[in-house]
Amino acid sequence: MTTEVEERSGAVEMYSWHEGMDFNPVEKVILERRSVRRYQDRQVPEKLVRRVCEAGRFAPTAGNCQAFKFVVIRDPALIDEIERFVGRLCRITSFLLDWRSSPLGRAAWLLAQATARIVPNWLHPVPFGAVSLIAQGKLKVFHGAPTIVLVLIDKRGVGYPEKDAYICAQNIILAAHSLGLGTCWVGFAEMLKYSPAWRRRLGLRWPLGIGMGIALGYPQGQPDGMVARELHEIDWFEGGEKRTVY
Ligand SMILES: Cc1cc2nc3c(=O)[nH]c(=O)nc-3n(C[C@H](O)[C@H](O)[C@H](O)COP(=O)(O)O)c2cc1C
């Protein structure tokens, strides 16, 4: 006997679990989604973009405050302008902090040391390597995606509204993947907040601030598939004991 919910979901195995069952469609979307960094030239239909934003709107938020707003950018010229702006900031960052290439030499090394103490995660080799590639024009910030969704944070939200915006972005990313689109979370879009001109232009003014950018488009090739992840220990308290499970 099926429940009403099961009937509405087209009789795929959803909303229930039994030992040995295959991954259901939601799990597959979560497990197989990858960040997409190569996009086809064709644009995503407006209705589809609006549909994935709807998935964002239904994210859980503290106190149901829904502390976010979406900005959709689809003008190639505007995307290029943002790319150039972020490129400039990356060049300045490399000049000041990349002791391997900066003409400042030891002064850049000292600045990097100080930065690493104040904001330890900034100079991690992955983002720092990307800064260097963007600065040299070898990496596109939005990877050539035809649509960018900026998720703005409404700072009047309950508690930590940036968390609401991040969860909302993840809903968008998963819904987009389930509908055949590729996405990439673009933290570099946050750099827009350093420019008064961009803040004015994109409405990043109180109470709104930028959370992240999401590159959205049809992927080139087949980028998806399960990626190796580290095994994480889970501490499990039950029956008066603590166990470790994986
Ligand atoms: C907060 C955050 C910021 C990120 N910023 C960028 C970015 O600026 N550019 C980029 O190409 N990928 C970015 N990513 C994507 C990660 O690199 C990617 O999720 C990670 O390497 C795991 O790969 P996967 O998404 O394919 O599973 C970001 C992801 C998160 C969660």
The ligand as a MOL file (V3000), in Angstrom:
LIG
                    3D

  0  0  0     0  0            999 V3000
M  V30 BEGIN CTAB
M  V30 COUNTS 31 33 0 0 0
M  V30 BEGIN ATOM
M  V30 1 C 32.0280 28.7790 0.2990 0
M  V30 2 C 32.4890 28.2190 -1.0220 0
M  V30 3 C 33.1880 29.0440 -1.9000 0
M  V30 4 C 33.5980 28.5470 -3.1480 0
M  V30 5 N 34.1930 29.3970 -4.0260 0
M  V30 6 C 34.5540 28.9390 -5.2430 0
M  V30 7 C 35.0790 29.8350 -6.2100 0
M  V30 8 O 35.2230 31.0460 -5.9860 0
M  V30 9 N 35.4320 29.3380 -7.4200 0
M  V30 10 C 35.2630 28.0050 -7.7350 0
M  V30 11 O 35.5810 27.6040 -8.8480 0
M  V30 12 N 34.7480 27.1300 -6.8360 0
M  V30 13 C 34.3750 27.5700 -5.6110 0
M  V30 14 N 33.7910 26.7160 -4.7170 0
M  V30 15 C 33.5580 25.2970 -5.0840 0
M  V30 16 C 34.5090 24.3430 -4.3690 0
M  V30 17 O 35.8080 24.4790 -4.8910 0
M  V30 18 C 33.9810 22.8950 -4.5590 0
M  V30 19 O 32.7070 22.7900 -4.0060 0
M  V30 20 C 34.8820 21.8710 -3.8970 0
M  V30 21 O 36.1400 21.8380 -4.5160 0
M  V30 22 C 34.2780 20.4660 -3.9650 0
M  V30 23 O 34.0530 20.0520 -5.3110 0
M  V30 24 P 32.5980 19.7020 -5.8530 0
M  V30 25 O 31.6980 20.9130 -5.6390 0
M  V30 26 O 32.7710 19.3700 -7.3050 0
M  V30 27 O 32.0770 18.5320 -5.0820 0
M  V30 28 C 33.3510 27.1920 -3.4910 0
M  V30 29 C 32.6340 26.3840 -2.5950 0
M  V30 30 C 32.1920 26.8890 -1.4000 0
M  V30 31 C 31.3630 26.0040 -0.4930 0
M  V30 END ATOM
M  V30 BEGIN BOND
M  V30 1 1 1 2
M  V30 2 1 2 3
M  V30 3 2 2 30
M  V30 4 2 3 4
M  V30 5 1 4 5
M  V30 6 1 4 28
M  V30 7 2 5 6
M  V30 8 1 6 7
M  V30 9 1 6 13
M  V30 10 2 7 8
M  V30 11 1 7 9
M  V30 12 1 9 10
M  V30 13 2 10 11
M  V30 14 1 10 12
M  V30 15 2 12 13
M  V30 16 1 13 14
M  V30 17 1 14 15
M  V30 18 1 14 28
M  V30 19 1 15 16
M  V30 20 1 16 17
M  V30 21 1 16 18
M  V30 22 1 18 19
M  V30 23 1 18 20
M  V30 24 1 20 21
M  V30 25 1 20 22
M  V30 26 1 22 23
M  V30 27 1 23 24
M  V30 28 2 24 25
M  V30 29 1 24 26
M  V30 30 1 24 27
M  V30 31 2 28 29
M  V30 32 1 29 30
M  V30 33 1 30 31
M  V30 END BOND
M  V30 END CTAB
M  END
